Amino acid sequence: MNNCPASILFINATLIDGISDSALPHHQLLVEDGKISRISATAIDAPAATVVDLKGKTLMPGLIDCHVHVVASSANLGHNAMLPDSLITARAGKIMREMLDRGFTTVRDVGGADVGLKQAQEEGLLSGPHLIICGKALSQTGGHTDYRGRYDSRDGEFYAKKLGSLGRICNGVDDVRRAVREEIKAGAEFIKVMANGGVSSPSDPIDFLSFSVSELEAIVEEASNAQTYVSAHLYTDDAIRRAVNAGVRSLEHCNLISPETAALAASKGALACPTLVTYEMLKAEGARYGLQPDSIAKIDDVRLSGLDSLKIMHDAGLPMAYGSDLLGDMHAHQSEEFTIRARVLPAAEVIRSATSTAARLLRKEGEIGSLTPGAWADLIVVDGNPLDDLRLLTGQGKHIPLILQRGRAVKNRNMLSID
């Protein structure tokens, strides 16, 4: 990372604060000691600050992706789990660096990344977004992330020990309690459970209900005991409803949700994290990047309902955070979720999904995801106004000349003079 002045004053900025429906033109924002200090429509007196004249460019919170797998360097996740940890780490470093270049200053890894990757980023050994991790996702035998297939009789513990594995296998109330406790001990900040069938695993149809209700309730209880929450992989309405009733807070995907279940989830204080871009890319590119034929056959079961699910959740008042869930070389499409959602949702809501709503899901409101005094200075500068054209947030960050993480320049295309 580059050195950066202790204080930076942005002037002549259009602000998208991550909360409001409209932008704030001609504003100033002061960064001091890594945090947002002041925001004003009038001049801020900060004689010691380095001044950056944005000349009408947009200043907004760093983007947050709440559903990534930074260790997923291949679409063939069974093969990915077999790779050496050293190779997975190197590939994860590249994936993370490219996410940061796109403007994502924080990501939530929902299966795979460990505390070592998180610490490496925090120490500056890997350049990338801040990582929020769950460790290994929990899967029952034959569930999503059990990649052994019909003829592989290896012990399920194999997966828990490989960095390239997204999940671990556990069965029964006692075993799931132990798995939650082990992941928390190892640094998990929330718990992920595979509560439905999935596309990328070989032996679980989409409508497969994973884990018993008593197992789900035990997982939620253990997470609650550790002062955190449970995120669940879900597609079908039955799976979503039983997870919500068991106390799951973060609902991933939700492609086949009904209006009634969306309303129930909203009433229970749950949040959803749709990931529509991954189905578009798996359909278009999955086979080229190693997705197996039995997985390709399942894609349309969820892909074709994606936009309808956004309308249903929006109408029910169920908050939706931003997620991409891409694999291997398809990570390059991370920002295209913005334009997919914009087909049915207002631009301001789409931006909130990757800023303040995402921060709410991560329980980091007031810390990230908004232009708020006292929040960390995780900021991006955009050429133009994304509220007018969300495509400005795509293109591998080509419209984002400056990115700050906690006040430090991690991308700087001649915007900020650094001694």
PANU-271520 format. One record per atom (N, C-alpha, C, CB): x, y, z negated. Coordinates in steps of 0.2 Angstrom, whole numbers, plus 5000, padded with zeros to 4 digits. Atoms other than C-alpha are relative to their C-alpha. Glycine has a CB too. Layout:
// residues N
XYZ ...
// end
This chain:
// residues 419
500449945000 500050005000 500450065000 499550004994 499749945000 500550185003 500050034993 499850045006 500149965006 500950304989 499550055002 500650044999 500649964998 499550434988 500050064995 499349975000 500049955005 499350604980 499549984994 499850075003 500450015006 498650604962 499350035001 500350034994 500649974999 497250714968 499950025007 499950074996 500149994993 496450734985 499350045000 500049945005 500649964999 495150874990 499849995007 500150074998 500350004993 494050835005 499550065001 499649935001 500449944998 493250985013 499749995007 500450075000 500450004994 492051015027 499849935002 500450035006 500250074999 491350835025 499349995000 500349964994 500750035000 489750755029 500049944996 499749995007 500050055005 489350645014 499449955001 500050034993 500550055001 488350485015 500249974993 500049945006 499850025007 488250444996 499849934999 499650054996 500150075001 487650264998 499349994997 500549974996 500750015004 485950304989 499550045004 500150034993 500549964997 485050444999 499849985007 500250075000 500250024993 484150425015 500350055005 499250015001 499649954995 485050575023 500750024998 499550065001 499349985001 486750645024 500050074997 500550005006 499949945003 487450795015 500550045004 500250004992 499449974996 488350915027 500450054996 499650035006 499649955002 489751035023 500150004992 499650075001 499950015007 490150965006 500849994999 499649944997 499450025002 491750944996 500049954995 500450064997 500050065005 492350794986 500750004997 499849935003 499350015003 493850784974 500149944997 500050064994 499850065003 494750634970 500650014995 500249955005 499550005005 495850624954 500149944997 499850064995 499850065004 496850484947 499649945002 499950014992 500350064997 495950354958 499350004999 500349944996 500849995001 494150414954 499750065003 499849994993 500449944998 492850534961 499950044994 499449985004 500049955006 493050684950 499450055001 500650045000 500549954999 491850814958 499750005007 500350074998 500349994994 490650834972 499650075000 499549945002 500449945000 489951004977 499950035008 500550054997 500149964994 489151104991 500450065001 499250015001 499649935000 490251254987 500749984998 499750054994 499350025001 492151264985 500249984993 500450075001 499850035006 492951164972 500750034999 500149925000 499449975002 494451244963 500549944998 499950064995 499550055001 495851114964 500750025003 499849935002 499349984996 497551204968 500549955000 500250064996 499550055000 498551054964 499949945005 500249974994 500350064996 497550934976 500350015007 499350005000 499850004992 498150884994 499350015003 500349935002 500649994997 496750955005 500049965007 499950085001 500150034994 496050855019 499350035003 499949924999 500549974997 494950945031 499649955005 500250075004 500350054996 493650825038 499750025006 499549964996 500349974994 492950945051 499449975002 500650005005 500650034998 491250865051 500049935000 499950035007 500050085001 491850685049 499649984994 500749975000 500450035005 490850575038 500449974994 499549955002 499750035006 491450525020 499549964997 500450054996 500550055003 490550375012 500449954996 499649975006 499750065004 490850235000 500349955004 499549974995 499750064996 491950095005 499549955000 500649974996 500550054999 490949955012 500149944995 500049985007 500050065004 490449795002 499749955003 499750024993 500350064997 490149625009 499949954995 500549975006 500250045006 489249514996 500049925002 499450024998 500050084998 489449345006 500649995005 499349985003 499450024996 491149295012 500349944998 500550065001 499550055002 492349155012 500750015003 499749925002 499449984998 494049215013 500549945002 500450054996 499650054999 494849045013 499849965006 500049954994 500350044994 493748985028 500450025006 499250015000 499649984994 495048995041 499849965007 500849994999 500350044995 494148865052 499349994999 500449935000 500750015000 492348835057 499949924998 499750015006 500150075002 492648645053 500250004993 500549955005 499949995007 492548665034 500349934997 499450024997 499750075003 492948475031 500850005002 499749945003 499349994998 494648505041 500350054996 500150015007 499749955004 494948665032 500249984993 499550064999 499850025007 494848585015 500649955000 499449964997 499450045000 496248465020 500750045001 499949955006 499449964999 497448605024 500450014994 499950065004 499649985006 498948645013 499850064997 500850005002 500249945003 498548775000 500550065002 500150004992 499649954998 500048875006 499850035007 500849985001 500349984993 499348885024 499450044999 499949945005 500649965002 497648935017 500150074997 499649954995 499849935003 498449075007 500250055005 500549994995 499749954995 499349145022 499450025005 500549965004 500649984996 497749135033 499550044996 499749945002 500449955004 496749215019 500250075000 499949974993 499749935000 497949355018 499850045007 500750004999 500249974993 497649395037 499250025000 500249955006 500749995000 495749375035 499850064996 499649944998 500149955005 495749495020 500250075003 500349994993 499749944997 496849625029 499550035005 500749995003 500549984994 495649625044 499450034997 499949955005 500649985003 494149645032 500150084998 499849964994 499949945003 494949795024 500150055006 500750004996 499949964994 495449875041 499350025003 500449975005 500749994998 493549865045 499650054995 499649945001 500349955004 493149975030 499749964994 499550045003 500350045006 492649835017 500550004995 499849935002 499549995006 493549885001 499849954994 499950074998 500150055004 492649754991 499649945003 499650034994 500450054998 491949584995 499949954994 500449965006 500150055005 491149444985 500149935004 499250014997 499950074997 491849274989 499549954997 500749984999 500550055003 490449144987 500249935001 499350025003 499850075000 491448984987 500750005004 499549965004 499350024997 493348944989 500550044997 500050025007 499449965003 494449094983 500149994993 499850075002 499950015007 495249074967 500350064996 500549944999 499849955004 495949184953 500750025003 500049994993 499449994998 497649174961 500050055006 500449945003 500149954995 497049264977 499850074998 499549975005 500349945003 496149394967 500650044997 499549984995 499449975003 497749424957 500550035005 500349964995 499549984995 498849434972 499850075003 500149955005 500249934997 497749574980 500050054994 499249995002 500049955005 497649664963 500750034999 499749984994 499349985001 499549664962 500350035006 500449944998 499849974994 499749724980 500449955004 500450064998 499650064996 500549554986 499649995006 500149944996 500450014994 499049534998 499650075001 499549944999 500449944998 498249685007 499349985002 500350045005 500750024998 496349665007 499550034995 499949935000 500549985005 494749704998 500149974993 499349985003 500150035006 494449684980 499649945000 499750064995 500450065000 493849514977 499649994994 500549945001 500550035006 492349454966 499949935002 499350045000 499950074998 492549274965 499549954995 500749974999 500450065004 491449114959 500449945000 499449995004 499650065000 492848994962 499749955005 500049964993 500350054996 492148834969 499250004999 500349934999 500750015000 490348824974 499849934997 499650025007 500250065003 489348684965 499549965005 499650014993 500450044996 488648544976 499949934997 500450005007 500150075002 487848384972 500349955006 499249994999 499750054995 488448224981 499550005006 500049934997 500450004994 487848234999 499750075001 499549955000 500349934999 487448424998 500550045004 499950034993 499649954996 488148575006 500650014997 499650075001 499350015001 490048575005 500249934998 500150054994 499750075000 490148385003 500149985007 499549954996 499850014993 491048365019 500349935001 500550055002 499750064999 491548185017 499649965005 499949964993 500450034995 490148125029 499849934998 500549995006 500350075002 489447945030 500549954998 499649985006 499650065001 490947845030 500650024996 500349985007 499449985004 492147935018 499849994993 500250085002 500250025007 492147865001 500550034995 500049924999 499549975005 493547974993 499650034994 500350065003 500349975006 493148034975 499850075001 500449994994 500249944999 492148194975 500550064997 499350014998 499649955004 493448274963 500650035005 500449974994 499549974996 494648294978 499950075002 499949955007 500149934997 493748454984 500150054995 499350005002 499949955005 493848534967 500850035000 499849984994 499349995001 495748534969 500450045006 500449944998 499749984994 496048604986 499750085001 499849965006 500249934999 496048794990 499650015006 500750045000 500449994994 495348775007 499349975000 500349965005 500750035001 493748685000 499650064997 500049944995 500549955003 492248794997 499749984994 499550025006 500350035006 491548684984 500249944997 499349995002 499950065003 491548544972 499449974998 500450024993 500550045001 490448404968 499849994993 500049935004 500250025007 489448374952 499349985000 500150074995 500650035000 487948274947 499849994993 500049935004 500350015007 486748274932 500250064996 500449944997 500049945005 486448404918 500750014997 499549994995 499449995004 488048364908 500650025005 500249934997 499549994995 489148364924 500050075003 500049955006 500149934998 488448534930 500250054995 499350015003 499849955006 488748614913 500750005000 499749974994 499250005000 490548554913 500350045006 500249935000 499849974994 490748614931 500050084999 499749985006 500049925001 490148794927 500550024995 499350014997 499549975005 491248804911 500750005003 499949954994 499350014997 492748744921 500150065005 500149945004 499949954995 492448874935 500150074996 499450015004 500049945004 492149014922 500750004996 499550004994 499350005003 493748964913 500550025005 500249934997 499649994995 494648974929 500050075003 500049945005 500049934998 494149154932 499450025004 500650015004 500649984997 492449144940 499650054997 499549945001 500449945002 491449304939 499349995000 500250065003 500750024999 489849224944 500049935002 499550055005 500050074998 489249044948 499650005007 499749964995 500350024993 488748984966 499849935000 500450025006 500250075000 487648834968 499749995007 499549994995 500350014994 487148754984 499349964999 500549955005 500750035002 485248724981 499649985006 499750064996 500450024994 484748684999 500549975005 499650065003 499650034994 485348595015 500450065003 499649965004 499649954996 486648685026 500149985007 500650024996 499850014993 487248705044 500649965000 500050075003 499350024999 489048665042 500249944997 500550054998 499950075004 488948505031 499749945004 499850014993 500250054995 488648335039 499449964998 500549955001 500550055002 487348245028 499450034996 500349954996 500649965003 486048375022 499650045005 500350044994 500449964996 484648435033 499850064997 499349965002 500149935003 484148615031 499550004995 499750045006 500550005005 482548565021 500249964994 499449985003 499850055005 483548455009 500050054994 500749975002 500049965006 483248514991 500649974996 499349994996 499450025004 484848504981 500050024993 500750035003 500149995008 484948484962 499349994998 500450064998 500650005003 483548444951 499850074997 499949944995 500149945004 482648584942 500350004994 499250014999 499750005006 483348534926 500850015001 500049934996 499349984998 485148544934 500050075001 500249965006 500049934998 484748714941 499950044993 499550025005 500149965006 484148774924 500650004995 499349974996 499450015004 485648704915 500650055003 500349935000 499549964997 486748794928 499950084998 500050005007 500249935002 485848964925 500150014992 499250015001 499949995007 485948934906 500750014998 499749954996 499249995001 487848914906 500250065003 500349945003 499849934998 488049064917 499850054996 499850015007 500349955004 486949164906 500450004993 499349994999 499650005006 487949104891 500750045001 500149934998 499349974999 489549174899 499950075003 500349965006 500149934999 488649344902 500050015008 500450044997 499949994993 488549314921 499349975003 500649975003 500650024997 487249254934 500249955005 499750065004 500050054995 486949124948 499850025006 499649944997 500149994993 487049144966 499849935004 500550035004 500250074997 486149004977 499950015007 499449984997 500050014993 486348954995 499349975001 500549955003 500850014999 484448945001 499850025007 499650034994 500349984994 483548935017 499249994999 500249955005 500850025000 481748855014 499750044995 499949935000 500449975005 480348935005 500049964993 499350015003 500050045006 480248784993 500650014996 499849935002 499450005004 482048794988 500150074997 500649995005 500049935003 481948984986 499650014994 499850055005 500549995005 480448974975 500249964993 499349975002 499850045006 481148834963 500650034997 500149935002 499449965002 482848934962 499850064996 500450025006 500249945004 481949094957 499749984993 499550045004 500450025006 480849004944 500549974995 499549955001 499550035005 482448924937 500550064997 500549955004 499649955002 483249094935 500650035004 500249994993 499549984995 484349114950 499950075002 500049965006 500149924999 484749304953 500250025007 500550034995 499849984993 485649304970 499849955005 500850025000 500350054995 484749224984 500350015007 499250015001 499649994994 485849194999 499649975006 500749964999 500350024994 485249185017 499250015000 500149925001 500749995000 483349165014 499650005007 499850064996 500349994994 482949145032 499249985001 500449965005 500650035000 481349045029 499550024995 500049925001 500449985006 480549145015 499350025002 500450064996 500749984999 478749175014 499850074996 499449954998 500149945003 477949345009 499849994992 499450035003 500250015007 477249264993 500749994995 499649944999 499450015004 478949204987 500550065000 500449945004 499649945000 479849364992 499750054995 499950045007 500349965005 478549454981 500249974993 499350005001 499850045006 478949324967 500750024998 499949935000 499249985001 480849354969 500150074997 500449985006 499949935002 480649544968 499750014993 499650045005 500349995007 479549534952 500449974995 499349965000 499650035005 480849424944 500750044999 500149935002 499449965000 482249554947 500649965004 500250004993 499550034996 483149444960 500250055006 499849935003 499849964994 484149514975 500149955005 500650044999 499850044995 484349434992 500650025004 499450005005 499549994996 485849425003 500049975007 500749984996 500050034994 485449385021 500750005004 499550045004 499450014996 486849335033 499849995007 500549954997 500250024994 486149345050 500549995006 499550055003 499450004995 487749375060 500349935001 500550054998 499650064999 488449205056 499649955004 500049974993 500350044995 487049115065 500050025007 499250004998 499849984993 487249215080 500649985003 499950085001 499350024997 489049185081 500149925000 500550034995 499950085000 488948995076 499649985006 499649974994 500450024993 487648975091 500550025006 499450045000 499649984994 488849075103 500749975000 500050075000 499350015000 490549025097 500249944996 500450064998 499850055005 490448885084 500349945003 499449974997 499750064997 490848735096 500750025002 499649985006 499449994998 492348825102 500550014994 500050075004 499649995005 493048855085 500049944995 499850064996 500050065004 492748675078 499449984997 500650014996 500650025003 490948675072 499849935003 499550055000 500150064998 490448495073 499349995003 500049954994 500650004997 488948435084 499450004996 500049945005 500550015005 487848385070 499850064997 500149954995 500149945003 488048555063 499750055005 500650034997 500349964995 487648645079 499349995002 500449995007 500750024999 486048555081 499550034995 499949925000 500449975005 485448635065 499950075000 500249984993 499949935000 485848815069 499350035001 500550035005 500649974998 484148865077 499549994995 499849985007 500550015006 483148795062 500050064996 500249944996 500049945004 483748955053 500150065004 500549994995 499849944997 484349075066 499450045003 500449985006 500649974996 482649105075 499550044995 499649955004 500449965005 481849165059 500350054996 499749954994 499649955004 483149285053 499750075000 500750005003 500249935000 482449455059 499350004996 499950025007 500750005004 480649405052 500150004993 499649935002 499950005007 481449365035 500250074998 500549954999 499849935003 482149545034 499350044999 500450035006 500649965000 480449615038 499649984993 499549995006 500350025005 479649505025 500350024993 500049925000 499749985006 480849545011 500050084999 500849985000 500049925001 480849735015 499350014998 500150035007 500749985002 478949735014 499849984993 499549965005 500150035007 478949634997 500450044995 500249935000 499649965005 480149764990 500649964997 499650034995 499450055002 481549624988 500650045002 499949935002 499449974998 483249714988 500449965004 500450034994 499650044996 484449655001 500750035001 499749995007 499349984999 486349665000 500349975007 500449974994 499650024993 487549645015 500449944999 500450065002 499650075000 488249475019 500149985007 499649954996 499850024993 489149405034 500149925000 500650035002 499950075001 489649225029 500349975007 499349974999 499750024994 490749205044 500649954999 500350055005 499550055001 492049065047 500650015006 499749935000 499550004995 493749055056 500150075004 499949955004 499949944996 494049175070 499350045001 500249985007 500649965000 492249225069 499950064995 499449954999 500049955004 492649335055 500150075003 500650004995 499949944996 493049465068 499350045001 500349995007 500649974999 491149495069 499750024994 499549955004 500249985007 490949545051 499550065000 500550014995 500449945000 490249715055 499450005004 500550065002 500550004995 489049665068 499349994996 500149955005 500650015004 487749625054 499750074999 500249984993 500349935000 487449815053 499550015006 500650065001 500549984994 486749825071 499549945001 500550005006 500650055000 485749655069 499550034996 500349934998 500649985005 484849725054 499750065002 500350014993 500349944998 484549895062 499549995006 500650045003 500550014995 483449805075 499350014996 500149935003 500750005004 482049805061 500050044994 499949934998 499949965007 482749905046 500250075002 500449974995 499749935000 483050095044 500850004999 499750054996 499249995001 484950145046 500250014993 500250055004 499849985007 484950215028 499949944996 499550054997 500050075004 484350045021 500549965002 499349975001 499450044998 485649955031 500650024997 500149995008 499349975003 487050065024 499949994993 500050085002 500050025008 486350045006 500149934999 499350024998 499950085002 486449855008 500749994999 499749965006 499350015001 488349875010 500350054995 500350015007 499749955005 488550014997 499649994993 499950075003 500350005007 487350044982 499649944998 499550064999 500450075001 486249884984 500549954999 499549995006 499450055001 487849784985 500350014993 500550005006 499749995006 488549864970 499549984994 500150084999 500550035004 486949824961 500049934999 499350025002 499950075001 487049644965 500649984996 500049975007 499450015003 488849644959 500050024993 500650035004 500049975007 488349734943 500650054999 500049944995 499549955000 489549874947 499750065002 500649985005 500349944999 488350014949 500450064996 499250004998 499649945003 489250184946 500749995000 499750014993 499250024999 490950094949 500250015007 500149944997 499950004992 490850064968 499350015003 500349935002 500650004996 489550084982 499650065000 499649954997 500449945000 489050264979 500650064999 499550004995 499649945002 489850434979 499750044994 500050065006 500249985006 489650464961 500650034996 499649954996 499549985004 490750564949 500149954995 499950074997 499950065004 491650434939 500149945003 499550004994 499950064996 491650304952 500749995003 499449995006 499450014997 493150224959 500050045007 500249935001 499949974994 493850314974 500149955006 500550065000 500050054995 493450174986 499650035006 499749934999 500449954996 493050285001 500349985008 500250074999 499850014993 493050275020 499850075004 499749945004 500249954996 493050415033 499949985007 500750055001 500350024994 492050395049 500050055005 499349964999 500149954994 492150485066 499350005002 500549985005 500750004999 490350535067 499649984994 499949955006 500550015005 488850495057 499749935001 499450055000 500350074999 488350305055 499350004999 500349964995 500849995001 486550365050 499750015007 499850054995 500249994993 486450415068 500249945005 500350065003 499850064995 487350265076 500449954995 500450035006 499750055005 487750115065 500649965004 499549954998 499450034996 488950055079 500750034998 499950015008 499349975003 490250175071 500349964995 499850074998 499750045005 490450045058 500249935003 499549994994 499850074997 490849905070 500750025004 499549985005 499449984996 492349895082 500749994997 500050065003 499450015004 493649825070 500350064997 500549975005 499749945004 493749995061 500350055004 500549984995 499749954996 494250095076 499750074999 499949985008 500349935001 493050235071 500150024992 499250005001 499949985007 493750235053 500750014999 499849944995 499349995000 495350325052 500450004993 500150075003 499850005007 495550335033 499649964995 500150074998 500350055006 495250205019 500450014994 499949935003 499750005007 495550235001 499849944996 499950074997 500250045005 495550104988 500350024993 500349925001 499849975007 495550174970 500550065001 500349954996 499649944998 496250334978 500649995003 500150034993 499450014996 497650254987 499849985007 500449934997 500150014993 497750255006 500249935002 500450065004 499950064997 497650085013 500049995007 499649944997 500049994992 497350145031 500050075001 499449965003 499949934999 497850315037 500350015007 500550024994 499849984993 497850365055 500050085000 499549985005 499849925000 498650545053 499450044997 500050025007 500549965004 497250595041 500350044994 499449964998 499749985007 498250615025 500750005000 499749954994 499349995000 499950685023 500349974993 500350075001 499850035006 500950575011 500850015000 499849925000 499349985000 502650625005 500449934998 500250044994 
// end
